[in-house]
Amino acid sequence: MTEMKDDLLNWALMQGSSLGFKNIESLQPLREQASLRRYFRIQTDRGTKIGVISEPNSKQNELFEIHSNFLRKNSITVPKVEGFDHQKGFMILEDFGDKVVQLEINEENKEFLFKKSLKKIHQLQVIKPPADLLKLSAEMLKQQMCLFEEWFLISFLGLDYSANDKKMLNDSWQLIVKECSQQPHVMCHFDFEFRNLMLLEKNEIGILDFQDLCFGPYAIDLVSILKDIENPLSHEDLLNYLKFYMEGIKGNKLEELKLSDLEKDLDFAGFQRQFRILGTLSRLHLRDKKSFRLKDLKQTLKYLQTDLKKYPALKELATFLTEKVEPKLIKILRNIS
């Protein structure tokens, strides 16, 4: 890693003449990320930049740059990619500072930040997607949820479950995918959570980690905020924010949605997201040796236990999570800590 950091430093120095700086005074690592990228703050003689180390020759590097340019052209506040070498996996980005909304949110500013974030979703959802943007198919949605079995149930929990349980899970996936696929599709960030939002000057919201931009169910981004892992809402607050969201979709293709539609769509998008997250965070811990997100597993599971019970066809799944999964998760997390 030290060698890669030195390579980034040397490469960044060579970009200085085109980016307006002559010297680099320091290169400091930033907070740990769930992605395979590594981020550094580059202190130059003309201010700061963000340096990125990612997998060399990865299509994701090119997509990051393409999506940045596309979103900026559509008045979405994302960091500008100021320099890149996709073969080496290096980028230099505009620096959005240190005010991550996840860390800035509190009881005094919570309503303001929730509503500012929902307005950003409004902006994203009315953008006409480019023809080549990834479209989330039903099969993709199901494959993502299958990470729950492979990485969470089997690899992380080591849970023994029956053929009947397996069938029940598959039947549940089919229902969840069907409901998500029937939702109106719009531009999705696909990981629109407070840890990926920045509070900028003049209380503007900046958006990070947009490499998974896609065309998918409208409630996917909505649920990322309204069922945020670290900021669970009361049902009353949830309804108030849904009503605020409804005010912002008047005049576009989502305006026919009723509050009852929104609640149901939010739940099913949440199921897809939460099962996916349980799988991806387990994989992050086991495969990538990054364990800082294990603390999020319990609240993610709690959302599922609470909301699945609303739907008769999914009550058996809720019982499975409560009786077989939760006790095993508590025990394993206790042993890890």
Secondary structure, DSSP 8 states (H G I E B T S, - for coil): -HHHHHHHHHHHHHHHHHHT-S-EEEEEE----SSS-EEEEEEETTEEEEEEE--TT-HHHHHHHHHHHHHHHTT-----EEEEETTTTEEEE----S-BHHHH--TTTHHHHHHHHHHHHHHHHTS---TTS-B--HHHHHHHHHHIIIIIIIIIS-----HHHHHHHHHHHHHHHHHHHTS-EEEE-S---GGGEEE-GGG-EEE---TT-EEEETHHHHHHHHT-TTS---HHHHHHHHHHHHHHTTTSTTTT--HHHHHHHHHHHHHHHHHHHHHHHHHHHHTS---TTGGGHHHHHHHHHHHHTTSGGGHHHHHHIIIIIHHHHHHHHHHH-
